């Protein structure tokens, strides 16, 4: 429905409900909900955790069962705490998003009323006042000295004048996410939810692959260097030990000295 065709009394509640069922709630798609398994795999793939797991396996291979078990329990405890904190943060953010649902003033059945912004539908007659954060795209049909801050969408720091009588559709266009800093007016909702200008930006950002932070990159380099240094140290120590003991078996498995094979035990007898 265009601004010209919109009735002055606004939509009826029946028509608004019908349109809401067709277009869906006026809200952006929520961020992807992460399951405990996804969070656990994300934590387990961190370089420092992988290094600790490698040390756990190495201790076990060398026969230090107690040290290996202690290190494994430490990794499990730290991972469990990290998973709990991540999931708790996710639940808190979802709860805050539900509590902070804004409200809008509309005309329905000839009556001015406040409704949850997620119930807005195309064709609603929206009353816009100073201080309102717009929750939808709309077209002005009446305005009085209105200025709108569009920095969230365009980066422009100076407020933009809006005028319904200028004959320019751009001058009368209001967009979701912008803030009315002066004046008031009446507008007709044109787009809601992911179809708004803000929703298109959100969809474009969601399509981008997340980039690792500089701290994560530096930590990965540090762990890789430590792992290489540790591996070289192990090889060097094994070579020195083999040369000193004259046995590659003892160098590869020092626990063999404390657990002689059957032949050795026979000789001892």
PyMOL commands that set and color helices and strands:
alter all, ss='L'
color gray80, all
select helices_A, chain A and resi 13-23+36-44+47-61+65-99+117-119+151-154+193-195+197-206+214-245+248-252+254-257+262-268
alter helices_A, ss='H'
color red, helices_A
select strands_A, chain A and resi 103-108+111-116+125-128+137-149+160-162+173-174+179-191
alter strands_A, ss='S'
color yellow, strands_A
deselect
rebuild
show_as cartoon
